[in-house]
Amino acid sequence: MNNKIHVHIGGQKEVCGFELAENETVGSLIKHLCKEGHLGEFKPEEWCICVEDSEEELAHDCRLEHGKHHRIHICRCKKVAVNVIFNGVTKTHPFPPGTTLRKVIEWARDMFGVDKKEKLVLRLGSTESEPLDPDSHVGSYVHHPHCEVTFYLTPKIKIEG
């Protein structure tokens, strides 16, 4: 049986999809990505691999498990310092690069005390920019060695005055 693996790569917005043989290792995936030019000039051992929305970092000799590792993130940053600005106040937290923006929104909601009924989005650059995909990973918005990103937390629907 084949595994469909969705790979998010540090600094890239696009998600790569790969069919891997069951029980294939993380190391073989990295070598495949390097060979295809997805990881630039960097050595395979420089990359850390995390499971989506988890603190779990996978060793290069780890076998990918069907259903458990279907969404992973490959990045040179082991942690991303995420700054979230809401109503002029900034809160910061270190997240693994495979953390989805959906999870960051929930963290920020709790930190800023925003009502659970309020629909929120994250924006990059300003409060006026386009909302970001909540399924994207924080590591997709950083380029090593700059493992920090600032997002603006806003209501999903902006009121025009």
VEXROPA-561445 format. One line per 3 residues: their letters; for each residue x, y, z of N, C-alpha, C. Coordinates in pm, whole numbers, always signed. Each point is the difference from the previous one (the first is absolute). Example, Ala and Ser with C-alpha at 12.3 -4.5 7.8 and 13.67 -1.06 7.14 Angstrom:
residues 2
AS	+1319,-569,+780,-89,+119,+0,+90,+120,+0 | -35,+105,-72,+82,+119,+6,-77,+109,+73
END
This chain:
residues 161
MNN	+85,-119,+0,-85,+119,+0,+89,+124,+0 | -36,+99,-77,+79,+122,-6,-53,+104,+98 | +91,+85,+44,-31,+113,+86,-3,+126,-84
KIH	-104,+78,+14,+0,+134,-61,+49,+93,+109 | +113,+62,-22,+62,+89,+97,-12,+143,-52 | -48,+90,+84,-5,+141,-33,+113,+68,+74
VHI	+91,+61,-75,+121,+57,+58,-3,+152,-15 | +6,+68,+115,+14,+146,+4,+149,+25,+20 | +56,+94,-76,+143,+27,+6,+22,+142,+48
GGQ	+96,+16,+92,+31,+130,+57,+20,+107,-106 | -68,+113,+17,+13,+113,-90,-77,-12,-130 | -77,-107,-17,-76,-20,-124,-148,-15,+32
KEV	-84,+66,-77,-145,-5,+23,-63,-126,-61 | +59,-51,-108,-56,-116,-69,+22,-126,+82 | -95,-91,-8,+10,-129,+68,+30,-105,-107
CGF	+103,-81,+26,+36,-108,-93,-68,-129,+44 | -50,-74,-95,-61,-129,+28,+88,-111,-56 | +24,-104,+79,+84,-111,-44,-66,-133,+37
ELA	+16,-96,-88,-42,-137,+28,+126,-75,+45 | -5,-50,+122,+114,-77,+52,-44,-140,+33 | +91,-93,-13,-28,-137,+41,-21,-2,+151
ENE	-91,-82,+48,-25,-9,+144,+130,-36,+72 | +19,+61,+115,+119,-20,+85,+127,+61,-58 | -12,+87,-97,+118,+69,-51,+48,+98,+106
TVG	+130,+29,+2,+54,+86,+104,-8,+147,-37 | +9,+83,+103,+5,+145,-18,+124,+38,-80 | +112,-67,+29,+124,+27,-71,-11,-20,-150
SLI	-70,-105,-40,-17,-23,-144,-87,+108,-63 | -98,+50,+73,-82,+111,-49,+85,+125,-19 | +85,+29,+97,+86,+119,-9,+94,-12,-119
KHL	+58,-117,-19,+90,-21,-114,-75,+21,-132 | -124,-48,-5,-84,+17,-119,-26,+149,-24 | -34,+74,+106,-26,+144,-13,+126,+76,-42
CKE	+114,-40,+54,+128,+64,-38,+29,-26,-148 | -19,-124,-41,+27,-40,-138,-87,+79,-98 | -126,+26,+38,-91,+76,-86,+18,+150,+11
GHL	+91,+46,+87,+29,+143,+10,-92,+78,+92 | -83,-68,+80,-92,+71,+89,+69,+61,+121 | +117,-52,+38,+65,+44,+123,+125,+83,-24
GEF	+21,+45,-119,+114,+88,-29,+134,-71,+15 | +99,+79,+36,+138,-49,+8,+36,-57,+137 | -96,-16,+88,+30,-42,+136,+11,-151,+11
KPE	+77,-44,+99,+20,-143,+22,-123,-60,+67 | -32,-125,-31,-117,-64,+60,-3,+5,+152 | +117,-13,+65,+3,-2,+147,-31,+137,+64
EWC	-3,+107,-80,-32,+133,+53,-150,+21,+21 | -82,-89,-53,-144,+18,+5,-61,-73,+119 | -95,+66,+67,-77,-70,+104,-140,-27,-58
ICV	-58,-108,+45,-128,-44,-54,-98,-12,+116 | -112,+70,-11,-101,-5,+106,-132,-47,-57 | -78,-58,+90,-135,-42,-33,-90,+122,+16
EDS	-98,+16,-89,-91,+115,+6,-67,+9,+137 | -4,+124,+54,-66,+31,+127,+46,-88,+116 | +129,-32,+1,+55,-84,+104,+139,+50,+39
EEE	+40,-31,+122,+136,+30,+45,+98,-107,-50 | -56,-106,-59,+82,-114,-41,+92,+35,-117 | +129,-21,+22,+99,+15,-107,+44,-140,-38
LAH	+2,-28,-128,+32,-134,-48,+148,-13,-31 | +59,-109,+47,+139,-30,-33,+7,-43,-146 | +117,+19,-59,+15,-35,-142,-16,-149,-27
DCR	+23,-84,+102,-16,-144,-19,-140,-49,+38 | -88,+93,+35,-138,-34,+37,-78,-47,-123 | -76,-106,+19,-86,-48,-108,-131,+78,+4
LEH	-44,+45,-116,-126,+73,-9,-115,-99,+15 | -90,+28,+94,-111,-90,+28,-125,+45,-75 | -66,-96,-62,-122,+30,-76,-103,+64,+91
GKH	-48,+116,-36,-102,+70,+77,+53,+89,+110 | +119,-28,+52,+55,+81,+109,+82,+117,-52 | +70,-20,-107,+91,+102,-53,-44,+48,-138
HRI	-129,+17,-22,-44,+38,-134,+23,+149,-30 | +20,+83,+103,+35,+141,-22,+121,+31,+87 | +111,+32,-67,+122,+32,+73,+57,+132,-50
HIC	+92,+55,+79,+64,+126,-36,+151,-20,+9 | +70,+42,-104,+145,-9,-5,+53,+143,+0 | +88,+30,+97,+47,+138,+17,+137,-3,+66
RCK	+76,+105,-16,+128,+10,+69,-17,+68,+135 | -115,+59,+27,-30,+61,+131,-66,-106,+87 | +55,-26,+119,-61,-97,+91,-119,+60,+73
KVA	+1,+129,+21,-111,+75,+60,-16,+130,-77 | -123,+51,-4,-28,+128,-64,-57,+93,+106 | +64,+115,+19,-53,+102,+92,-114,+70,-72
VNV	-122,-25,+46,-119,+56,-64,-49,+119,+82 | -2,+116,-63,-55,+122,+60,-139,+20,-59 | -98,+21,+88,-136,+28,-47,-41,+135,+56
IFN	-41,+89,-91,-43,+134,+39,-152,+7,-10 | -63,+45,+110,-145,+16,+5,-30,+130,+75 | -70,+91,-66,-33,+130,+60,+123,+71,+56
GVT	+111,-8,-72,+122,+71,+38,+83,-69,+107 | -43,-115,+50,+73,-74,+103,+63,-123,-66 | +126,-28,+34,+71,-114,-56,+21,-108,+104
KTH	-28,-123,-37,+28,-118,+82,+90,-91,-82 | +97,-64,+66,+97,-84,-69,+3,-139,+62 | +17,-99,-87,+10,-138,+47,+84,-80,-99
PFP	+87,-90,+47,+74,-88,-91,-85,-120,-39 | -14,-22,-129,-76,-114,-51,+91,-87,-86 | -25,-131,-5,+70,-83,-98,-40,+46,-141
PGT	+88,-15,-98,-32,+49,-135,-121,-66,-65 | -39,-118,+46,-115,-70,-57,-134,+40,+60 | -1,+102,+84,-124,+46,+63,-86,+73,-103
TLR	-127,-37,-10,-89,+68,-94,-40,+136,+55 | -35,+90,-91,-48,+133,+42,-130,-13,+78 | -78,-103,-27,-123,-26,+76,+32,-14,+149
KVI	+107,-74,+31,+40,-19,+139,+54,+131,+60 | +71,+78,-79,+50,+131,+46,-119,+92,+31 | -102,-3,-85,-120,+83,+24,-64,-38,+133
EWA	-11,-129,+28,-61,-44,+127,+85,+43,+119 | +132,-11,-13,+90,+48,+106,-19,+150,+22 | -1,+77,-110,-14,+145,+9,-136,+38,+58
RDM	-104,-71,-38,-134,+26,+53,+3,-8,+153 | +65,-105,+53,+11,-16,+144,+87,+110,+63 | +111,+31,-65,+92,+101,+55,-63,+138,+7
FGV	-80,+35,-102,-62,+133,-5,-141,+1,+58 | -52,-116,+38,-133,-6,+60,-112,+32,-97 | +12,-44,-124,-102,+27,-102,-108,-107,+9
DKK	-125,+42,-9,-116,-90,+7,+12,-111,-104 | -34,-122,+40,+8,-118,-88,-90,+13,-123 | -105,+82,+8,-92,+17,-113,+59,+88,-109
EKL	+98,+82,+34,+61,+93,-96,+84,-78,-101 | -27,+17,-129,+79,-64,-107,+124,+85,-23 | +118,-64,+12,+126,+72,-10,+87,-56,-111
VLR	+87,+85,-54,+99,-40,-101,+134,+62,+35 | +105,-56,-58,+133,+59,+11,+36,+61,-134 | +68,+114,+8,+46,+70,-120,+149,+28,+15
LGS	+69,+7,-111,+144,+24,-2,+25,+139,-57 | +80,+80,+68,+38,+131,-52,-82,+114,+56 | -131,-15,+7,-86,+105,+55,-139,-56,+25
TES	-82,+82,+66,-138,-42,+26,-84,+5,-127 | +53,+60,-105,-73,+15,-126,+33,-109,-103 | +102,-79,+26,+40,-102,-98,-101,-115,-3
EPL	+14,-85,-99,-92,-113,-17,+13,-98,+117 | -111,-61,+43,+8,-102,+105,+83,-119,-47 | +74,-58,+91,+85,-114,-32,-79,-131,+17
DPD	+43,-101,-70,-63,-132,+7,+23,-58,+140 | -107,-29,+74,+17,-51,+136,+64,-139,+6 | +6,-70,-113,+64,-132,-3,+149,+8,-35
SHV	+50,+121,-30,+143,+14,-28,+77,-7,+132 | +130,-24,-11,+86,-17,+117,+81,+126,+27 | +29,+28,+128,+80,+119,+34,+137,-6,-65
GSY	+57,-120,-14,+131,-15,-63,+4,+39,-146 | -117,+7,-64,-6,+39,-141,+24,+149,-18 | -2,+75,+109,+14,+146,-8,+135,+49,+50
VHH	+95,-92,+24,+133,+40,+47,+109,-59,-89 | +114,+67,-1,+118,-46,-73,+116,-1,+97 | +56,-117,+24,+114,-15,+90,+112,+92,-45
PHC	+69,+71,+85,+2,-7,+146,-102,+91,+69 | -86,+63,-75,-101,+90,+59,-125,-82,+33 | -2,-56,+118,-107,-92,+41,-103,+75,+84
EVT	-48,+110,-55,-98,+84,+69,-97,+57,-103 | -128,+13,+40,-101,+54,-89,-100,+80,+83 | -56,+104,-62,-102,+81,+66,-129,-7,-80
FYL	-108,-34,+68,-133,-7,-60,-90,+103,+68 | -100,+44,-74,-104,+89,+53,-127,-83,+14 | -56,+0,+121,-124,-71,+28,-115,+99,-18
TPK	-94,-33,-90,-112,+90,-27,-129,-81,-12 | -114,+69,+12,-126,-70,-29,+1,-48,-144 | -68,-110,-27,-3,-53,-136,-63,+98,-98
IKI	-109,+62,+42,-67,+99,-84,+36,+138,+52 | +66,+76,-85,+38,+136,+40,-116,+95,-30 | -26,+85,+97,-107,+100,-15,+58,+122,-72
EG	-58,+32,-113,+43,+119,-75,-75,+122,+50 | +72,+111,+23,-63,+119,+59,-44,+101,-98
END
